[in-house]
């Protein structure tokens, strides 16, 4: 590998709440890495917990959340190389007049924890990681 571990395991807790009901909201977790010394963060695990969607008769509701290495225009999917983890909770109505959308009417939230460690990458590895992130953003 082109990097050397420089810290013990770190747990970073985070939370984000929608800015309004049924509104995509993004928050940045600032890792404060030392870019001059090619510092990276190696993710080894992630846990996500979404708010429970309300049960509204005749309406499908859902809450979804994700964590990714770059800004995303929507909740990402694991098929995207920048998405680290995704969580989704759905309440499906059994009546025939259900609609297919979030329709929660309340602000939802996402809480999680990211585990990883800091490392120093060699110049080639660091350049490749930065280039990959820039191209896939």
MDTraj code that builds the backbone (N, CA, C; nanometers):
import mdtraj as md
import numpy as np

residues = "UNK UNK UNK UNK UNK UNK UNK UNK UNK UNK UNK UNK UNK UNK UNK UNK UNK UNK UNK UNK UNK UNK UNK UNK UNK UNK UNK UNK UNK UNK UNK UNK UNK UNK UNK UNK UNK UNK UNK UNK UNK UNK UNK UNK UNK UNK UNK UNK UNK UNK UNK UNK UNK UNK UNK UNK UNK UNK UNK UNK UNK UNK UNK UNK UNK UNK UNK UNK UNK UNK UNK UNK UNK UNK UNK UNK UNK UNK UNK UNK UNK UNK UNK UNK UNK UNK UNK UNK UNK UNK UNK UNK UNK UNK UNK UNK UNK UNK UNK UNK UNK UNK UNK UNK UNK UNK UNK UNK UNK UNK UNK UNK UNK UNK UNK UNK UNK UNK UNK UNK UNK UNK UNK UNK UNK UNK UNK UNK UNK UNK UNK UNK UNK UNK UNK UNK UNK".split()
xyz = np.array([
    [0.0829, -0.1182, 0.0000],
    [0.0000, 0.0000, 0.0000],
    [0.0869, 0.1239, 0.0000],
    [0.0288, 0.2326, -0.0480],
    [0.1023, 0.3563, -0.0565],
    [0.0726, 0.4524, 0.0567],
    [0.0370, 0.3992, 0.1762],
    [0.0143, 0.4891, 0.2896],
    [0.0529, 0.4202, 0.4184],
    [0.0822, 0.5037, 0.5211],
    [0.1226, 0.4532, 0.6515],
    [0.0266, 0.5052, 0.7576],
    [-0.0257, 0.4164, 0.8379],
    [-0.1184, 0.4512, 0.9456],
    [-0.0496, 0.5429, 1.0457],
    [-0.1159, 0.6557, 1.0804],
    [-0.0570, 0.7515, 1.1735],
    [-0.1420, 0.7748, 1.2988],
    [-0.2531, 0.7036, 1.3125],
    [-0.3363, 0.7195, 1.4322],
    [-0.4012, 0.5864, 1.4672],
    [-0.4512, 0.5805, 1.5899],
    [-0.5341, 0.4670, 1.6290],
    [-0.6714, 0.4853, 1.5667],
    [-0.7589, 0.3876, 1.5868],
    [-0.8957, 0.3941, 1.5359],
    [-0.9682, 0.5146, 1.5953],
    [-1.0355, 0.5890, 1.5100],
    [-1.1097, 0.7091, 1.5496],
    [-1.2575, 0.6868, 1.5176],
    [-1.3457, 0.7237, 1.6100],
    [-1.4900, 0.7190, 1.5854],
    [-1.5403, 0.8620, 1.5722],
    [-1.6054, 0.8928, 1.4605],
    [-1.6581, 1.0261, 1.4352],
    [-1.8107, 1.0161, 1.4299],
    [-1.8768, 1.0785, 1.5257],
    [-2.0225, 1.0784, 1.5283],
    [-2.0739, 1.2012, 1.4540],
    [-2.1912, 1.1880, 1.3918],
    [-2.2472, 1.2994, 1.3162],
    [-2.3979, 1.2892, 1.3140],
    [-2.4611, 1.3978, 1.2758],
    [-2.6061, 1.4003, 1.2608],
    [-2.6452, 1.5135, 1.1672],
    [-2.7525, 1.4941, 1.0955],
    [-2.8052, 1.5970, 1.0058],
    [-2.9574, 1.5865, 1.0087],
    [-3.0235, 1.7011, 1.0071],
    [-3.1692, 1.7067, 1.0032],
    [-3.2108, 1.7852, 0.8801],
    [-3.3165, 1.7396, 0.8144],
    [-3.3656, 1.8099, 0.6961],
    [-3.3928, 1.9564, 0.7282],
    [-3.3668, 2.0440, 0.6312],
    [-3.3926, 2.1869, 0.6506],
    [-3.5420, 2.2178, 0.6482],
    [-3.6214, 2.1304, 0.5866],
    [-3.7677, 2.1390, 0.5817],
    [-3.8183, 1.9983, 0.5513],
    [-3.9449, 1.9689, 0.5791],
    [-3.9974, 1.8355, 0.5497],
    [-3.9760, 1.7964, 0.4028],
    [-3.9359, 1.6729, 0.3823],
    [-3.9182, 1.6146, 0.2488],
    [-3.8208, 1.6943, 0.1617],
    [-3.7171, 1.7472, 0.2222],
    [-3.6186, 1.8287, 0.1508],
    [-3.4792, 1.7677, 0.1668],
    [-3.4139, 1.7385, 0.0536],
    [-3.2777, 1.6861, 0.0575],
    [-3.1868, 1.7877, 0.1258],
    [-3.1143, 1.7421, 0.2270],
    [-3.0260, 1.8296, 0.3028],
    [-2.8916, 1.7602, 0.3188],
    [-2.7847, 1.8350, 0.2937],
    [-2.6501, 1.7786, 0.2996],
    [-2.5685, 1.8518, 0.4053],
    [-2.4815, 1.7792, 0.4721],
    [-2.3949, 1.8342, 0.5749],
    [-2.2543, 1.7790, 0.5517],
    [-2.1529, 1.8579, 0.5806],
    [-2.0148, 1.8119, 0.5624],
    [-1.9532, 1.7775, 0.6970],
    [-1.8838, 1.6652, 0.7016],
    [-1.8084, 1.6260, 0.8202],
    [-1.6651, 1.6707, 0.7953],
    [-1.6203, 1.7723, 0.8675],
    [-1.4856, 1.8256, 0.8477],
    [-1.3838, 1.7384, 0.9210],
    [-1.3002, 1.6700, 0.8461],
    [-1.1983, 1.5832, 0.9064],
    [-1.0694, 1.6585, 0.9372],
    [-1.0535, 1.7782, 0.8843],
    [-0.9370, 1.8626, 0.9072],
    [-0.8066, 1.7865, 0.8831],
    [-0.7945, 1.7328, 0.7621],
    [-0.6747, 1.6593, 0.7238],
    [-0.5643, 1.7558, 0.6816],
    [-0.4419, 1.7165, 0.7013],
    [-0.3248, 1.7964, 0.6646],
    [-0.2868, 1.7648, 0.5200],
    [-0.3385, 1.8442, 0.4271],
    [-0.3143, 1.8164, 0.2851],
    [-0.1694, 1.8397, 0.2457],
    [-0.0996, 1.9265, 0.3164],
    [0.0412, 1.9508, 0.2838],
    [0.1286, 1.8295, 0.3130],
    [0.0824, 1.7444, 0.4027],
    [0.1555, 1.6221, 0.4362],
    [0.0864, 1.4963, 0.3840],
    [0.0000, 1.5131, 0.2822],
    [-0.0675, 1.4002, 0.2160],
    [-0.1470, 1.3132, 0.3142],
    [-0.2110, 1.3768, 0.4132],
    [-0.2871, 1.3012, 0.5116],
    [-0.4212, 1.2581, 0.4524],
    [-0.4575, 1.1341, 0.4761],
    [-0.5848, 1.0785, 0.4297],
    [-0.6578, 1.0177, 0.5490],
    [-0.7850, 0.9875, 0.5284],
    [-0.8642, 0.9174, 0.6302],
    [-0.9115, 0.7874, 0.5694],
    [-0.8774, 0.6774, 0.6326],
    [-0.9138, 0.5447, 0.5829],
    [-1.0360, 0.4965, 0.6601],
    [-1.1490, 0.4818, 0.5912],
    [-1.2739, 0.4384, 0.6536],
    [-1.2738, 0.2860, 0.6646],
    [-1.3015, 0.2358, 0.7842],
    [-1.3087, 0.0910, 0.8035],
    [-1.4507, 0.0430, 0.8349],
    [-1.5397, 0.1340, 0.8784],
    [-1.6785, 0.0954, 0.9069],
    [-1.7654, 0.2198, 0.9173],
    [-1.8952, 0.2008, 0.8945],
    [-1.9915, 0.3104, 0.9076],
    [-2.1249, 0.2546, 0.9550],
    [-2.1900, 0.3265, 1.0438],
    [-2.3255, 0.2931, 1.0903],
    [-2.4148, 0.4126, 1.0645],
    [-2.5352, 0.3896, 1.0113],
    [-2.6309, 0.4957, 0.9857],
    [-2.7658, 0.4592, 1.0462],
    [-2.8299, 0.5561, 1.1090],
    [-2.9640, 0.5381, 1.1644],
    [-3.0527, 0.6519, 1.1166],
    [-3.1553, 0.6196, 1.0388],
    [-3.2519, 0.7192, 0.9908],
    [-3.3655, 0.7339, 1.0910],
    [-3.4276, 0.8515, 1.0889],
    [-3.5523, 0.8686, 1.1634],
    [-3.6555, 0.7724, 1.1066],
    [-3.7468, 0.7258, 1.1905],
    [-3.8543, 0.6391, 1.1419],
    [-3.9561, 0.7228, 1.0651],
    [-3.9950, 0.6787, 0.9453],
    [-4.0960, 0.7533, 0.8713],
    [-4.2329, 0.7378, 0.9377],
    [-4.3183, 0.8404, 0.9276],
    [-4.4501, 0.8293, 0.9884],
    [-4.5393, 0.7329, 0.9099],
    [-4.6345, 0.6759, 0.9785],
    [-4.7330, 0.5888, 0.9146],
    [-4.8558, 0.6742, 0.8837],
    [-4.8742, 0.7049, 0.7560],
    [-4.9869, 0.7871, 0.7108],
    [-5.0776, 0.6976, 0.6276],
    [-5.2019, 0.6727, 0.6688],
    [-5.2901, 0.5829, 0.5933],
    [-5.3001, 0.6226, 0.4458],
    [-5.2836, 0.5263, 0.3587],
    [-5.2967, 0.5482, 0.2148],
    [-5.1751, 0.6108, 0.1496],
    [-5.0654, 0.6246, 0.2225],
    [-4.9474, 0.6914, 0.1681],
    [-4.8209, 0.6126, 0.2003],
    [-4.7377, 0.5903, 0.0996],
    [-4.6055, 0.5322, 0.1217],
    [-4.5131, 0.6427, 0.1709],
    [-4.4416, 0.6182, 0.2781],
    [-4.3460, 0.7170, 0.3289],
    [-4.2093, 0.6520, 0.3400],
    [-4.1052, 0.7325, 0.3305],
    [-3.9719, 0.6784, 0.3508],
    [-3.8762, 0.7861, 0.3978],
    [-3.7699, 0.7416, 0.4608],
    [-3.6593, 0.8268, 0.5017],
    [-3.5328, 0.7545, 0.4600],
    [-3.4422, 0.8259, 0.3948],
    [-3.3166, 0.7653, 0.3498],
    [-3.2016, 0.8583, 0.3828],
    [-3.0857, 0.8018, 0.4043],
    [-2.9668, 0.8802, 0.4310],
    [-2.8445, 0.8091, 0.3770],
    [-2.7384, 0.8830, 0.3564],
    [-2.6155, 0.8248, 0.3033],
    [-2.4964, 0.9062, 0.3495],
    [-2.3818, 0.8461, 0.3430],
    [-2.2564, 0.9163, 0.3651],
    [-2.1678, 0.8880, 0.2448],
    [-2.1029, 0.9928, 0.1962],
    [-2.0197, 0.9778, 0.0771],
    [-1.8920, 1.0605, 0.0916],
    [-1.7967, 1.0331, 0.0058],
    [-1.6692, 1.1051, 0.0125],
    [-1.6742, 1.2393, -0.0590],
    [-1.7774, 1.2621, -0.1397],
    [-1.7933, 1.3897, -0.2103],
    [-1.9390, 1.4341, -0.2004],
    [-1.9639, 1.5595, -0.2288],
    [-2.0998, 1.6130, -0.2289],
    [-2.1829, 1.5401, -0.3348],
    [-2.3092, 1.5137, -0.3028],
    [-2.3996, 1.4431, -0.3935],
    [-2.5261, 1.5267, -0.4137],
    [-2.5867, 1.5225, -0.5325],
    [-2.7097, 1.5989, -0.5559],
    [-2.8341, 1.5328, -0.4952],
    [-2.8254, 1.4039, -0.4649],
    [-2.9362, 1.3279, -0.4060],
    [-2.8767, 1.2226, -0.3128],
    [-2.9634, 1.1491, -0.2441],
    [-2.9152, 1.0356, -0.1653],
    [-2.8506, 0.9392, -0.2633],
    [-2.7273, 0.9050, -0.2387],
    [-2.6553, 0.8180, -0.3308],
    [-2.6944, 0.6721, -0.3184],
    [-2.6415, 0.5947, -0.4067],
    [-2.6601, 0.4494, -0.4062],
    [-2.5231, 0.3841, -0.3898],
    [-2.5201, 0.2650, -0.3359],
    [-2.3932, 0.1963, -0.3159],
    [-2.3225, 0.1655, -0.4472],
    [-2.3930, 0.1734, -0.5585],
    [-2.3293, 0.1515, -0.6880],
    [-2.2393, 0.2681, -0.7286],
    [-2.2491, 0.3805, -0.6586],
    [-2.1612, 0.4951, -0.6821],
    [-2.0337, 0.4756, -0.6012],
    [-1.9187, 0.4924, -0.6641],
    [-1.7920, 0.4675, -0.5945],
    [-1.7665, 0.5662, -0.4805],
    [-1.8337, 0.6811, -0.4783],
    [-1.8143, 0.7796, -0.3715],
    [-1.9036, 0.7561, -0.2506],
    [-2.0032, 0.6700, -0.2626],
    [-2.0957, 0.6455, -0.1522],
    [-2.0387, 0.5363, -0.0625],
    [-2.0268, 0.5690, 0.0665],
    [-1.9680, 0.4770, 0.1634],
    [-2.0749, 0.3884, 0.2269],
    [-2.1897, 0.4463, 0.2622],
    [-2.2969, 0.3710, 0.3273],
    [-2.4312, 0.4377, 0.2985],
    [-2.5386, 0.3561, 0.2981],
    [-2.6747, 0.4041, 0.2738],
    [-2.7682, 0.3362, 0.3729],
    [-2.8661, 0.4115, 0.4219],
    [-2.9706, 0.3551, 0.5076],
    [-3.1051, 0.4047, 0.4573],
    [-3.2063, 0.3188, 0.4626],
    [-3.3396, 0.3580, 0.4182],
    [-3.4445, 0.2824, 0.4983],
    [-3.5459, 0.3560, 0.5401],
    [-3.6607, 0.2965, 0.6081],
    [-3.7857, 0.3335, 0.5304],
    [-3.8731, 0.2361, 0.5066],
    [-3.9958, 0.2587, 0.4306],
    [-4.1168, 0.2124, 0.5103],
    [-4.2264, 0.2860, 0.4959],
    [-4.3571, 0.2421, 0.5443],
    [-4.4450, 0.2353, 0.4210],
    [-4.4935, 0.1166, 0.3894],
    [-4.5752, 0.0961, 0.2698],
    [-4.7210, 0.0786, 0.3097],
    [-4.8052, 0.1574, 0.2460],
    [-4.9482, 0.1503, 0.2711],
    [-5.0061, 0.0305, 0.1986],
    [-5.1107, -0.0266, 0.2524],
    [-5.1748, -0.1416, 0.1874],
    [-5.2995, -0.1024, 0.1113],
    [-5.3343, 0.0260, 0.1110],
    [-5.4532, 0.0688, 0.0376],
    [-5.4163, 0.0995, -0.1065],
    [-5.5089, 0.0846, -0.2011],
    [-5.4764, 0.1026, -0.3424],
    [-5.4515, 0.2462, -0.3852],
    [-5.4809, 0.3439, -0.3003],
    [-5.4601, 0.4823, -0.3413],
    [-5.3275, 0.5403, -0.2923],
    [-5.2289, 0.4540, -0.2678],
    [-5.0988, 0.4990, -0.2192],
    [-5.0221, 0.5714, -0.3281],
    [-4.9379, 0.6659, -0.2861],
    [-4.8507, 0.7364, -0.3798],
    [-4.7066, 0.6964, -0.3510],
    [-4.6226, 0.7090, -0.4526],
    [-4.4843, 0.6669, -0.4379],
    [-4.3925, 0.7872, -0.4255],
    [-4.3750, 0.8358, -0.3032],
    [-4.2806, 0.9440, -0.2771],
    [-4.2535, 0.9486, -0.1282],
    [-4.1712, 1.0416, -0.0853],
    [-4.1364, 1.0486, 0.0566],
    [-4.2582, 1.0856, 0.1408],
    [-4.3255, 1.1956, 0.1087],
    [-4.4518, 1.2360, 0.1715],
    [-4.4556, 1.2270, 0.3234],
    [-4.3487, 1.2579, 0.3891],
    [-4.3505, 1.2451, 0.5349],
    [-4.4180, 1.3625, 0.6035],
    [-4.4035, 1.4826, 0.5503],
    [-4.4642, 1.5992, 0.6119],
    [-4.3930, 1.6472, 0.7374],
    [-4.2900, 1.5777, 0.7781],
    [-4.2123, 1.6163, 0.8957],
    [-4.0643, 1.6111, 0.8586],
    [-3.9833, 1.6847, 0.9318],
    [-3.8397, 1.6780, 0.9054],
    [-3.7849, 1.5464, 0.9588],
    [-3.6988, 1.4866, 0.8811],
    [-3.6367, 1.3605, 0.9194],
    [-3.4898, 1.3861, 0.9490],
    [-3.4285, 1.2924, 1.0156],
    [-3.2884, 1.3082, 1.0500],
    [-3.2093, 1.1823, 1.0235],
    [-3.0795, 1.1979, 1.0240],
    [-2.9862, 1.0872, 1.0071],
    [-2.8762, 1.1045, 1.1101],
    [-2.8478, 0.9997, 1.1834],
    [-2.7368, 0.9983, 1.2782],
    [-2.6463, 0.8832, 1.2406],
    [-2.5209, 0.8975, 1.2680],
    [-2.4310, 0.7892, 1.2340],
    [-2.2975, 0.8013, 1.3016],
    [-2.2152, 0.7029, 1.2724],
    [-2.0793, 0.7004, 1.3238],
    [-1.9921, 0.6403, 1.2158],
    [-1.8782, 0.7015, 1.1967],
    [-1.7810, 0.6588, 1.0978],
    [-1.6551, 0.6193, 1.1727],
    [-1.6009, 0.5002, 1.1447],
    [-1.4779, 0.4562, 1.2072],
    [-1.3677, 0.4541, 1.1030],
    [-1.2526, 0.4989, 1.1415],
    [-1.1396, 0.4971, 1.0507],
    [-1.0142, 0.5438, 1.1207],
    [-0.9111, 0.5648, 1.0438],
    [-0.7856, 0.6135, 1.1003],
    [-0.7173, 0.7068, 1.0016],
    [-0.6341, 0.7923, 1.0560],
    [-0.5551, 0.8839, 0.9741],
    [-0.4325, 0.8100, 0.9227],
    [-0.3900, 0.8491, 0.8049],
    [-0.2712, 0.7880, 0.7454],
    [-0.2018, 0.8906, 0.6577],
    [-0.0746, 0.8679, 0.6329],
    [0.0022, 0.9529, 0.5425],
    [0.0279, 0.8731, 0.4156],
    [-0.0172, 0.9282, 0.3030],
    [-0.0009, 0.8612, 0.1740],
    [0.1279, 0.9073, 0.1073],
    [0.1889, 0.8176, 0.0296],
    [0.3023, 0.8627, -0.0503],
    [0.2479, 0.9526, -0.1611],
    [0.3357, 1.0273, -0.2263],
    [0.2936, 1.1280, -0.3242],
    [0.2111, 1.0689, -0.4375],
    [0.2499, 0.9532, -0.4885],
    [0.1778, 0.8906, -0.5999],
    [0.0377, 0.8484, -0.5584],
    [0.0257, 0.7835, -0.4433],
    [-0.1055, 0.7401, -0.3931],
    [-0.1947, 0.8594, -0.3647],
    [-0.1398, 0.9626, -0.3009],
    [-0.2182, 1.0820, -0.2694],
    [-0.2702, 1.1482, -0.3967],
    [-0.1836, 1.1622, -0.4953],
    [-0.2239, 1.2227, -0.6225],
    [-0.3340, 1.1411, -0.6890],
    [-0.3220, 1.0092, -0.6847],
    [-0.4240, 0.9227, -0.7459],
    [-0.5572, 0.9358, -0.6731],
    [-0.5546, 0.9424, -0.5408],
    [-0.6784, 0.9571, -0.4636],
    [-0.7456, 1.0911, -0.4912],
    [-0.6681, 1.1975, -0.4933],
    [-0.7239, 1.3292, -0.5219],
    [-0.7810, 1.3340, -0.6621],
    [-0.7092, 1.2816, -0.7599],
    [-0.7553, 1.2804, -0.8983],
    [-0.8840, 1.1998, -0.9117],
    [-0.8903, 1.0857, -0.8456],
    [-1.0090, 1.0004, -0.8514],
    [-1.1298, 1.0721, -0.7924],
    [-1.1092, 1.1413, -0.6803],
    [-1.2189, 1.2133, -0.6153],
    [-1.2659, 1.3306, -0.7012],
    [-1.1729, 1.4030, -0.7607],
    [-1.2081, 1.5163, -0.8450],
    [-1.2865, 1.4697, -0.9672],
    [-1.2417, 1.3627, -1.0298],
    [-1.3089, 1.3139, -1.1508],
    [-1.4461, 1.2545, -1.1230],
    [-1.4656, 1.1981, -1.0041],
    [-1.5936, 1.1324, -0.9761],
    [-1.6903, 1.2231, -0.9023],
    [-1.6503, 1.3454, -0.8711],
    [-1.7389, 1.4373, -0.7969],
    [-1.8479, 1.4917, -0.8867],
])
top = md.Topology()
chain = top.add_chain()
for i, resn in enumerate(residues, 1):
    res = top.add_residue(resn, chain, resSeq=i)
    for name in ("N", "CA", "C"):
        top.add_atom(name, md.element.get_by_symbol(name[0]), res)
traj = md.Trajectory(xyz[None], top)
